[in-house]
Amino acid sequence: MLVFTECIKYLRDETMKTLKTKVNLVRENEVRWVITMPAIWGDSAKPFMRESAEQAGVERRQIVLALEPEAASIYTKEKLSQRKTALLSWNLMIRELNVWFCI
């Protein structure tokens, strides 16, 4: 458990350091930490990961456990959504200029 705890602690500390320099208004108690787990791990791994995160200084209410395939799927869906939004904005801008083309 020590290895997982130290890894989570390091990632938490580095993430908070970066957030504080980039977005000064973020408080640590406002962050939700999503910790991914391999899908092949059983349910018995959940308490282990939650305990590791708590020992790393993450409050229980801030911890979300997610299976890696689910997290990857959500991330990909969000990225595609952002891309579609950017393309839509770009397309609308082009229409306002009365320029049409298809690639």
Backbone as XML, in Angstrom:
<?xml version="1.0"?>
<chain id="A" units="angstrom">
  <residue number="1" name="MET">
    <atom name="N" x="0.824" y="-1.191" z="0.000"/>
    <atom name="CA" x="0.000" y="0.000" z="0.000"/>
    <atom name="C" x="0.868" y="1.253" z="0.000"/>
  </residue>
  <residue number="2" name="LEU">
    <atom name="N" x="2.033" y="1.171" z="0.583"/>
    <atom name="CA" x="2.915" y="2.334" z="0.680"/>
    <atom name="C" x="3.261" y="2.899" z="-0.699"/>
  </residue>
  <residue number="3" name="VAL">
    <atom name="N" x="3.522" y="2.035" z="-1.654"/>
    <atom name="CA" x="3.883" y="2.496" z="-3.005"/>
    <atom name="C" x="2.722" y="3.269" z="-3.627"/>
  </residue>
  <residue number="4" name="PHE">
    <atom name="N" x="1.504" y="2.738" z="-3.519"/>
    <atom name="CA" x="0.338" y="3.426" z="-4.072"/>
    <atom name="C" x="0.112" y="4.757" z="-3.360"/>
  </residue>
  <residue number="5" name="THR">
    <atom name="N" x="0.232" y="4.751" z="-2.045"/>
    <atom name="CA" x="0.044" y="5.971" z="-1.268"/>
    <atom name="C" x="1.035" y="7.044" z="-1.686"/>
  </residue>
  <residue number="6" name="GLU">
    <atom name="N" x="2.297" y="6.687" z="-1.811"/>
    <atom name="CA" x="3.322" y="7.667" z="-2.189"/>
    <atom name="C" x="3.104" y="8.192" z="-3.605"/>
  </residue>
  <residue number="7" name="CYS">
    <atom name="N" x="2.700" y="7.325" z="-4.511"/>
    <atom name="CA" x="2.421" y="7.764" z="-5.891"/>
    <atom name="C" x="1.255" y="8.750" z="-5.923"/>
  </residue>
  <residue number="8" name="ILE">
    <atom name="N" x="0.186" y="8.422" z="-5.229"/>
    <atom name="CA" x="-0.981" y="9.304" z="-5.190"/>
    <atom name="C" x="-0.615" y="10.629" z="-4.531"/>
  </residue>
  <residue number="9" name="LYS">
    <atom name="N" x="0.151" y="10.572" z="-3.447"/>
    <atom name="CA" x="0.574" y="11.797" z="-2.759"/>
    <atom name="C" x="1.398" y="12.682" z="-3.685"/>
  </residue>
  <residue number="10" name="TYR">
    <atom name="N" x="2.328" y="12.094" z="-4.409"/>
    <atom name="CA" x="3.165" y="12.867" z="-5.332"/>
    <atom name="C" x="2.301" y="13.524" z="-6.415"/>
  </residue>
  <residue number="11" name="LEU">
    <atom name="N" x="1.405" y="12.740" z="-7.010"/>
    <atom name="CA" x="0.543" y="13.282" z="-8.058"/>
    <atom name="C" x="-0.377" y="14.371" z="-7.519"/>
  </residue>
  <residue number="12" name="ARG">
    <atom name="N" x="-0.909" y="14.163" z="-6.324"/>
    <atom name="CA" x="-1.760" y="15.181" z="-5.701"/>
    <atom name="C" x="-0.984" y="16.465" z="-5.468"/>
  </residue>
  <residue number="13" name="ASP">
    <atom name="N" x="0.208" y="16.350" z="-4.880"/>
    <atom name="CA" x="1.017" y="17.535" z="-4.587"/>
    <atom name="C" x="1.401" y="18.294" z="-5.850"/>
  </residue>
  <residue number="14" name="GLU">
    <atom name="N" x="1.833" y="17.575" z="-6.872"/>
    <atom name="CA" x="2.249" y="18.222" z="-8.127"/>
    <atom name="C" x="1.056" y="18.863" z="-8.844"/>
  </residue>
  <residue number="15" name="THR">
    <atom name="N" x="-0.077" y="18.174" z="-8.816"/>
    <atom name="CA" x="-1.278" y="18.725" z="-9.449"/>
    <atom name="C" x="-1.719" y="19.994" z="-8.744"/>
  </residue>
  <residue number="16" name="MET">
    <atom name="N" x="-1.740" y="19.975" z="-7.420"/>
    <atom name="CA" x="-2.154" y="21.160" z="-6.670"/>
    <atom name="C" x="-1.172" y="22.313" z="-6.878"/>
  </residue>
  <residue number="17" name="LYS">
    <atom name="N" x="0.103" y="22.000" z="-6.944"/>
    <atom name="CA" x="1.107" y="23.041" z="-7.189"/>
    <atom name="C" x="0.848" y="23.709" z="-8.544"/>
  </residue>
  <residue number="18" name="THR">
    <atom name="N" x="0.590" y="22.895" z="-9.549"/>
    <atom name="CA" x="0.321" y="23.424" z="-10.888"/>
    <atom name="C" x="-0.978" y="24.221" z="-10.908"/>
  </residue>
  <residue number="19" name="LEU">
    <atom name="N" x="-2.018" y="23.690" z="-10.279"/>
    <atom name="CA" x="-3.294" y="24.401" z="-10.241"/>
    <atom name="C" x="-3.176" y="25.744" z="-9.536"/>
  </residue>
  <residue number="20" name="LYS">
    <atom name="N" x="-2.414" y="25.785" z="-8.464"/>
    <atom name="CA" x="-2.267" y="27.038" z="-7.719"/>
    <atom name="C" x="-1.508" y="28.090" z="-8.510"/>
  </residue>
  <residue number="21" name="THR">
    <atom name="N" x="-0.569" y="27.664" z="-9.365"/>
    <atom name="CA" x="0.156" y="28.642" z="-10.173"/>
    <atom name="C" x="-0.655" y="29.060" z="-11.399"/>
  </residue>
  <residue number="22" name="LYS">
    <atom name="N" x="-1.466" y="28.169" z="-11.942"/>
    <atom name="CA" x="-2.241" y="28.474" z="-13.152"/>
    <atom name="C" x="-3.616" y="29.064" z="-12.830"/>
  </residue>
  <residue number="23" name="VAL">
    <atom name="N" x="-4.280" y="28.487" z="-11.847"/>
    <atom name="CA" x="-5.631" y="28.908" z="-11.470"/>
    <atom name="C" x="-5.630" y="29.127" z="-9.966"/>
  </residue>
  <residue number="24" name="ASN">
    <atom name="N" x="-5.301" y="30.308" z="-9.563"/>
    <atom name="CA" x="-5.079" y="30.588" z="-8.141"/>
    <atom name="C" x="-6.332" y="30.421" z="-7.288"/>
  </residue>
  <residue number="25" name="LEU">
    <atom name="N" x="-7.504" y="30.408" z="-7.888"/>
    <atom name="CA" x="-8.743" y="30.360" z="-7.113"/>
    <atom name="C" x="-9.161" y="28.954" z="-6.696"/>
  </residue>
  <residue number="26" name="VAL">
    <atom name="N" x="-8.437" y="27.941" z="-7.134"/>
    <atom name="CA" x="-8.797" y="26.556" z="-6.814"/>
    <atom name="C" x="-8.299" y="26.193" z="-5.420"/>
  </residue>
  <residue number="27" name="ARG">
    <atom name="N" x="-9.235" y="25.698" z="-4.601"/>
    <atom name="CA" x="-8.862" y="25.223" z="-3.271"/>
    <atom name="C" x="-8.832" y="23.706" z="-3.286"/>
  </residue>
  <residue number="28" name="GLU">
    <atom name="N" x="-7.961" y="23.141" z="-2.499"/>
    <atom name="CA" x="-7.789" y="21.683" z="-2.514"/>
    <atom name="C" x="-9.068" y="20.941" z="-2.160"/>
  </residue>
  <residue number="29" name="ASN">
    <atom name="N" x="-9.873" y="21.509" z="-1.284"/>
    <atom name="CA" x="-11.108" y="20.817" z="-0.895"/>
    <atom name="C" x="-12.187" y="20.879" z="-1.978"/>
  </residue>
  <residue number="30" name="GLU">
    <atom name="N" x="-11.934" y="21.618" z="-3.073"/>
    <atom name="CA" x="-12.879" y="21.698" z="-4.184"/>
    <atom name="C" x="-12.544" y="20.715" z="-5.315"/>
  </residue>
  <residue number="31" name="VAL">
    <atom name="N" x="-11.419" y="20.050" z="-5.190"/>
    <atom name="CA" x="-10.964" y="19.149" z="-6.247"/>
    <atom name="C" x="-11.552" y="17.758" z="-6.035"/>
  </residue>
  <residue number="32" name="ARG">
    <atom name="N" x="-12.037" y="17.168" z="-7.101"/>
    <atom name="CA" x="-12.493" y="15.785" z="-7.063"/>
    <atom name="C" x="-11.406" y="14.946" z="-7.722"/>
  </residue>
  <residue number="33" name="TRP">
    <atom name="N" x="-10.909" y="13.953" z="-7.015"/>
    <atom name="CA" x="-9.808" y="13.122" z="-7.510"/>
    <atom name="C" x="-10.363" y="11.823" z="-8.066"/>
  </residue>
  <residue number="34" name="VAL">
    <atom name="N" x="-10.172" y="11.609" z="-9.352"/>
    <atom name="CA" x="-10.621" y="10.377" z="-10.000"/>
    <atom name="C" x="-9.419" y="9.451" z="-10.108"/>
  </residue>
  <residue number="35" name="ILE">
    <atom name="N" x="-9.504" y="8.336" z="-9.430"/>
    <atom name="CA" x="-8.416" y="7.356" z="-9.413"/>
    <atom name="C" x="-8.867" y="6.159" z="-10.241"/>
  </residue>
  <residue number="36" name="THR">
    <atom name="N" x="-8.080" y="5.853" z="-11.259"/>
    <atom name="CA" x="-8.457" y="4.750" z="-12.144"/>
    <atom name="C" x="-7.866" y="3.434" z="-11.656"/>
  </residue>
  <residue number="37" name="MET">
    <atom name="N" x="-8.586" y="2.371" z="-11.994"/>
    <atom name="CA" x="-8.160" y="1.021" z="-11.629"/>
    <atom name="C" x="-8.326" y="0.121" z="-12.843"/>
  </residue>
  <residue number="38" name="PRO">
    <atom name="N" x="-7.440" y="-0.842" z="-13.024"/>
    <atom name="CA" x="-7.610" y="-1.795" z="-14.130"/>
    <atom name="C" x="-8.938" y="-2.545" z="-13.993"/>
  </residue>
  <residue number="39" name="ALA">
    <atom name="N" x="-9.570" y="-2.803" z="-15.107"/>
    <atom name="CA" x="-10.866" y="-3.485" z="-15.094"/>
    <atom name="C" x="-10.762" y="-4.909" z="-14.555"/>
  </residue>
  <residue number="40" name="ILE">
    <atom name="N" x="-9.589" y="-5.511" z="-14.657"/>
    <atom name="CA" x="-9.446" y="-6.900" z="-14.202"/>
    <atom name="C" x="-9.330" y="-7.008" z="-12.684"/>
  </residue>
  <residue number="41" name="TRP">
    <atom name="N" x="-9.110" y="-5.882" z="-12.003"/>
    <atom name="CA" x="-9.058" y="-5.925" z="-10.542"/>
    <atom name="C" x="-10.470" y="-6.145" z="-10.022"/>
  </residue>
  <residue number="42" name="GLY">
    <atom name="N" x="-10.591" y="-6.910" z="-8.980"/>
    <atom name="CA" x="-11.897" y="-7.179" z="-8.395"/>
    <atom name="C" x="-12.355" y="-6.051" z="-7.486"/>
  </residue>
  <residue number="43" name="ASP">
    <atom name="N" x="-13.555" y="-6.224" z="-6.942"/>
    <atom name="CA" x="-14.114" y="-5.220" z="-6.034"/>
    <atom name="C" x="-13.289" y="-5.051" z="-4.769"/>
  </residue>
  <residue number="44" name="SER">
    <atom name="N" x="-12.515" y="-6.061" z="-4.409"/>
    <atom name="CA" x="-11.702" y="-5.966" z="-3.190"/>
    <atom name="C" x="-10.602" y="-4.916" z="-3.329"/>
  </residue>
  <residue number="45" name="ALA">
    <atom name="N" x="-10.285" y="-4.509" z="-4.555"/>
    <atom name="CA" x="-9.244" y="-3.497" z="-4.762"/>
    <atom name="C" x="-9.750" y="-2.089" z="-4.455"/>
  </residue>
  <residue number="46" name="LYS">
    <atom name="N" x="-11.063" y="-1.893" z="-4.495"/>
    <atom name="CA" x="-11.615" y="-0.555" z="-4.259"/>
    <atom name="C" x="-11.278" y="-0.018" z="-2.871"/>
  </residue>
  <residue number="47" name="PRO">
    <atom name="N" x="-11.519" y="-0.785" z="-1.805"/>
    <atom name="CA" x="-11.146" y="-0.275" z="-0.482"/>
    <atom name="C" x="-9.638" y="-0.014" z="-0.366"/>
  </residue>
  <residue number="48" name="PHE">
    <atom name="N" x="-8.840" y="-0.843" z="-1.007"/>
    <atom name="CA" x="-7.389" y="-0.672" z="-0.995"/>
    <atom name="C" x="-6.999" y="0.666" z="-1.626"/>
  </residue>
  <residue number="49" name="MET">
    <atom name="N" x="-7.569" y="0.960" z="-2.791"/>
    <atom name="CA" x="-7.245" y="2.210" z="-3.479"/>
    <atom name="C" x="-7.772" y="3.417" z="-2.712"/>
  </residue>
  <residue number="50" name="ARG">
    <atom name="N" x="-8.961" y="3.285" z="-2.153"/>
    <atom name="CA" x="-9.536" y="4.384" z="-1.370"/>
    <atom name="C" x="-8.672" y="4.669" z="-0.137"/>
  </residue>
  <residue number="51" name="GLU">
    <atom name="N" x="-8.240" y="3.620" z="0.549"/>
    <atom name="CA" x="-7.380" y="3.768" z="1.728"/>
    <atom name="C" x="-6.034" y="4.374" z="1.343"/>
  </residue>
  <residue number="52" name="SER">
    <atom name="N" x="-5.484" y="3.961" z="0.225"/>
    <atom name="CA" x="-4.213" y="4.530" z="-0.245"/>
    <atom name="C" x="-4.356" y="6.029" z="-0.485"/>
  </residue>
  <residue number="53" name="ALA">
    <atom name="N" x="-5.466" y="6.421" z="-1.114"/>
    <atom name="CA" x="-5.703" y="7.841" z="-1.386"/>
    <atom name="C" x="-5.889" y="8.625" z="-0.088"/>
  </residue>
  <residue number="54" name="GLU">
    <atom name="N" x="-6.618" y="8.060" z="0.852"/>
    <atom name="CA" x="-6.818" y="8.739" z="2.134"/>
    <atom name="C" x="-5.495" y="8.909" z="2.872"/>
  </residue>
  <residue number="55" name="GLN">
    <atom name="N" x="-4.659" y="7.880" z="2.857"/>
    <atom name="CA" x="-3.354" y="7.988" z="3.511"/>
    <atom name="C" x="-2.459" y="9.010" z="2.804"/>
  </residue>
  <residue number="56" name="ALA">
    <atom name="N" x="-2.744" y="9.262" z="1.523"/>
    <atom name="CA" x="-1.981" y="10.256" z="0.758"/>
    <atom name="C" x="-2.485" y="11.672" z="1.021"/>
  </residue>
  <residue number="57" name="GLY">
    <atom name="N" x="-3.543" y="11.788" z="1.815"/>
    <atom name="CA" x="-4.047" y="13.112" z="2.169"/>
    <atom name="C" x="-5.276" y="13.559" z="1.406"/>
  </residue>
  <residue number="58" name="VAL">
    <atom name="N" x="-5.883" y="12.658" z="0.658"/>
    <atom name="CA" x="-7.097" y="12.990" z="-0.082"/>
    <atom name="C" x="-8.295" y="12.625" z="0.795"/>
  </residue>
  <residue number="59" name="GLU">
    <atom name="N" x="-9.223" y="13.578" z="0.944"/>
    <atom name="CA" x="-10.408" y="13.302" z="1.760"/>
    <atom name="C" x="-11.323" y="12.302" z="1.054"/>
  </residue>
  <residue number="60" name="ARG">
    <atom name="N" x="-11.978" y="11.475" z="1.841"/>
    <atom name="CA" x="-12.836" y="10.415" z="1.303"/>
    <atom name="C" x="-13.897" y="10.975" z="0.352"/>
  </residue>
  <residue number="61" name="ARG">
    <atom name="N" x="-14.495" y="12.097" z="0.689"/>
    <atom name="CA" x="-15.566" y="12.667" z="-0.137"/>
    <atom name="C" x="-15.066" y="13.182" z="-1.481"/>
  </residue>
  <residue number="62" name="GLN">
    <atom name="N" x="-13.750" y="13.333" z="-1.625"/>
    <atom name="CA" x="-13.164" y="13.838" z="-2.864"/>
    <atom name="C" x="-12.720" y="12.711" z="-3.802"/>
  </residue>
  <residue number="63" name="ILE">
    <atom name="N" x="-12.833" y="11.473" z="-3.360"/>
    <atom name="CA" x="-12.316" y="10.338" z="-4.125"/>
    <atom name="C" x="-13.418" y="9.722" z="-4.984"/>
  </residue>
  <residue number="64" name="VAL">
    <atom name="N" x="-13.103" y="9.554" z="-6.260"/>
    <atom name="CA" x="-13.964" y="8.814" z="-7.181"/>
    <atom name="C" x="-13.103" y="7.715" z="-7.783"/>
  </residue>
  <residue number="65" name="LEU">
    <atom name="N" x="-13.559" y="6.480" z="-7.673"/>
    <atom name="CA" x="-12.843" y="5.360" z="-8.277"/>
    <atom name="C" x="-13.507" y="5.016" z="-9.604"/>
  </residue>
  <residue number="66" name="ALA">
    <atom name="N" x="-12.684" y="4.848" z="-10.638"/>
    <atom name="CA" x="-13.208" y="4.538" z="-11.971"/>
    <atom name="C" x="-12.361" y="3.452" z="-12.610"/>
  </residue>
  <residue number="67" name="LEU">
    <atom name="N" x="-13.025" y="2.591" z="-13.338"/>
    <atom name="CA" x="-12.286" y="1.583" z="-14.093"/>
    <atom name="C" x="-11.609" y="2.266" z="-15.279"/>
  </residue>
  <residue number="68" name="GLU">
    <atom name="N" x="-10.414" y="1.822" z="-15.614"/>
    <atom name="CA" x="-9.647" y="2.469" z="-16.680"/>
    <atom name="C" x="-10.398" y="2.540" z="-18.011"/>
  </residue>
  <residue number="69" name="PRO">
    <atom name="N" x="-11.079" y="1.469" z="-18.451"/>
    <atom name="CA" x="-11.809" y="1.579" z="-19.722"/>
    <atom name="C" x="-12.908" y="2.648" z="-19.683"/>
  </residue>
  <residue number="70" name="GLU">
    <atom name="N" x="-13.584" y="2.770" z="-18.542"/>
    <atom name="CA" x="-14.621" y="3.795" z="-18.406"/>
    <atom name="C" x="-14.010" y="5.190" z="-18.475"/>
  </residue>
  <residue number="71" name="ALA">
    <atom name="N" x="-12.915" y="5.387" z="-17.768"/>
    <atom name="CA" x="-12.250" y="6.688" z="-17.768"/>
    <atom name="C" x="-11.756" y="7.047" z="-19.164"/>
  </residue>
  <residue number="72" name="ALA">
    <atom name="N" x="-11.196" y="6.089" z="-19.869"/>
    <atom name="CA" x="-10.714" y="6.334" z="-21.232"/>
    <atom name="C" x="-11.874" y="6.687" z="-22.155"/>
  </residue>
  <residue number="73" name="SER">
    <atom name="N" x="-12.988" y="6.011" z="-21.991"/>
    <atom name="CA" x="-14.162" y="6.273" z="-22.814"/>
    <atom name="C" x="-14.704" y="7.680" z="-22.569"/>
  </residue>
  <residue number="74" name="ILE">
    <atom name="N" x="-14.814" y="8.071" z="-21.313"/>
    <atom name="CA" x="-15.310" y="9.406" z="-20.966"/>
    <atom name="C" x="-14.363" y="10.477" z="-21.493"/>
  </residue>
  <residue number="75" name="TYR">
    <atom name="N" x="-13.067" y="10.262" z="-21.332"/>
    <atom name="CA" x="-12.070" y="11.218" z="-21.816"/>
    <atom name="C" x="-12.179" y="11.384" z="-23.331"/>
  </residue>
  <residue number="76" name="THR">
    <atom name="N" x="-12.276" y="10.274" z="-24.055"/>
    <atom name="CA" x="-12.364" y="10.322" z="-25.512"/>
    <atom name="C" x="-13.638" y="11.031" z="-25.957"/>
  </residue>
  <residue number="77" name="LYS">
    <atom name="N" x="-14.744" y="10.715" z="-25.302"/>
    <atom name="CA" x="-16.015" y="11.360" z="-25.633"/>
    <atom name="C" x="-15.919" y="12.868" z="-25.421"/>
  </residue>
  <residue number="78" name="GLU">
    <atom name="N" x="-15.315" y="13.290" z="-24.328"/>
    <atom name="CA" x="-15.162" y="14.720" z="-24.034"/>
    <atom name="C" x="-14.277" y="15.400" z="-25.072"/>
  </residue>
  <residue number="79" name="LYS">
    <atom name="N" x="-13.175" y="14.754" z="-25.437"/>
    <atom name="CA" x="-12.271" y="15.327" z="-26.440"/>
    <atom name="C" x="-12.980" y="15.482" z="-27.782"/>
  </residue>
  <residue number="80" name="LEU">
    <atom name="N" x="-13.746" y="14.476" z="-28.191"/>
    <atom name="CA" x="-14.492" y="14.569" z="-29.447"/>
    <atom name="C" x="-15.530" y="15.680" z="-29.386"/>
  </residue>
  <residue number="81" name="SER">
    <atom name="N" x="-16.179" y="15.819" z="-28.242"/>
    <atom name="CA" x="-17.164" y="16.878" z="-28.065"/>
    <atom name="C" x="-16.507" y="18.250" z="-28.186"/>
  </residue>
  <residue number="82" name="GLN">
    <atom name="N" x="-15.341" y="18.423" z="-27.572"/>
    <atom name="CA" x="-14.619" y="19.694" z="-27.669"/>
    <atom name="C" x="-14.227" y="19.974" z="-29.108"/>
  </residue>
  <residue number="83" name="ARG">
    <atom name="N" x="-13.812" y="18.948" z="-29.812"/>
    <atom name="CA" x="-13.400" y="19.117" z="-31.211"/>
    <atom name="C" x="-14.594" y="19.520" z="-32.075"/>
  </residue>
  <residue number="84" name="LYS">
    <atom name="N" x="-15.743" y="18.872" z="-31.858"/>
    <atom name="CA" x="-16.939" y="19.221" z="-32.619"/>
    <atom name="C" x="-17.353" y="20.659" z="-32.344"/>
  </residue>
  <residue number="85" name="THR">
    <atom name="N" x="-17.266" y="21.086" z="-31.087"/>
    <atom name="CA" x="-17.609" y="22.459" z="-30.731"/>
    <atom name="C" x="-16.678" y="23.436" z="-31.431"/>
  </residue>
  <residue number="86" name="ALA">
    <atom name="N" x="-15.387" y="23.136" z="-31.443"/>
    <atom name="CA" x="-14.416" y="24.008" z="-32.107"/>
    <atom name="C" x="-14.685" y="24.057" z="-33.603"/>
  </residue>
  <residue number="87" name="LEU">
    <atom name="N" x="-14.982" y="22.908" z="-34.216"/>
    <atom name="CA" x="-15.279" y="22.878" z="-35.649"/>
    <atom name="C" x="-16.558" y="23.639" z="-35.963"/>
  </residue>
  <residue number="88" name="LEU">
    <atom name="N" x="-17.563" y="23.515" z="-35.108"/>
    <atom name="CA" x="-18.813" y="24.227" z="-35.309"/>
    <atom name="C" x="-18.580" y="25.728" z="-35.239"/>
  </residue>
  <residue number="89" name="SER">
    <atom name="N" x="-17.824" y="26.185" z="-34.251"/>
    <atom name="CA" x="-17.515" y="27.612" z="-34.115"/>
    <atom name="C" x="-16.780" y="28.112" z="-35.346"/>
  </residue>
  <residue number="90" name="TRP">
    <atom name="N" x="-15.830" y="27.326" z="-35.809"/>
    <atom name="CA" x="-15.042" y="27.702" z="-36.979"/>
    <atom name="C" x="-15.935" y="27.767" z="-38.210"/>
  </residue>
  <residue number="91" name="ASN">
    <atom name="N" x="-16.815" y="26.785" z="-38.355"/>
    <atom name="CA" x="-17.734" y="26.736" z="-39.483"/>
    <atom name="C" x="-18.657" y="27.954" z="-39.480"/>
  </residue>
  <residue number="92" name="LEU">
    <atom name="N" x="-19.175" y="28.326" z="-38.319"/>
    <atom name="CA" x="-20.048" y="29.495" z="-38.223"/>
    <atom name="C" x="-19.297" y="30.767" z="-38.589"/>
  </residue>
  <residue number="93" name="MET">
    <atom name="N" x="-18.043" y="30.872" z="-38.166"/>
    <atom name="CA" x="-17.233" y="32.037" z="-38.497"/>
    <atom name="C" x="-17.045" y="32.127" z="-40.011"/>
  </residue>
  <residue number="94" name="ILE">
    <atom name="N" x="-16.757" y="31.002" z="-40.643"/>
    <atom name="CA" x="-16.574" y="30.977" z="-42.094"/>
    <atom name="C" x="-17.875" y="31.389" z="-42.794"/>
  </residue>
  <residue number="95" name="ARG">
    <atom name="N" x="-19.009" y="30.923" z="-42.305"/>
    <atom name="CA" x="-20.295" y="31.280" z="-42.912"/>
    <atom name="C" x="-20.543" y="32.782" z="-42.816"/>
  </residue>
  <residue number="96" name="GLU">
    <atom name="N" x="-20.176" y="33.373" z="-41.692"/>
    <atom name="CA" x="-20.356" y="34.814" z="-41.534"/>
    <atom name="C" x="-19.539" y="35.584" z="-42.562"/>
  </residue>
  <residue number="97" name="LEU">
    <atom name="N" x="-18.421" y="35.032" z="-42.957"/>
    <atom name="CA" x="-17.580" y="35.670" z="-43.970"/>
    <atom name="C" x="-18.065" y="35.347" z="-45.383"/>
  </residue>
  <residue number="98" name="ASN">
    <atom name="N" x="-19.141" y="34.551" z="-45.478"/>
    <atom name="CA" x="-19.722" y="34.140" z="-46.753"/>
    <atom name="C" x="-18.718" y="33.376" z="-47.618"/>
  </residue>
  <residue number="99" name="VAL">
    <atom name="N" x="-17.962" y="32.517" z="-46.987"/>
    <atom name="CA" x="-16.998" y="31.675" z="-47.686"/>
    <atom name="C" x="-17.424" y="30.229" z="-47.462"/>
  </residue>
  <residue number="100" name="TRP">
    <atom name="N" x="-17.503" y="29.443" z="-48.535"/>
    <atom name="CA" x="-17.909" y="28.050" z="-48.413"/>
    <atom name="C" x="-16.886" y="27.152" z="-49.058"/>
  </residue>
  <residue number="101" name="PHE">
    <atom name="N" x="-16.533" y="26.103" z="-48.395"/>
    <atom name="CA" x="-15.661" y="25.092" z="-48.980"/>
    <atom name="C" x="-15.852" y="23.795" z="-48.227"/>
  </residue>
  <residue number="102" name="CYS">
    <atom name="N" x="-15.447" y="22.720" z="-48.836"/>
    <atom name="CA" x="-15.586" y="21.401" z="-48.230"/>
    <atom name="C" x="-14.267" y="20.672" z="-48.343"/>
  </residue>
  <residue number="103" name="ILE">
    <atom name="N" x="-13.840" y="20.060" z="-47.270"/>
    <atom name="CA" x="-12.581" y="19.309" z="-47.275"/>
    <atom name="C" x="-12.904" y="17.845" z="-47.097"/>
  </residue>
</chain>
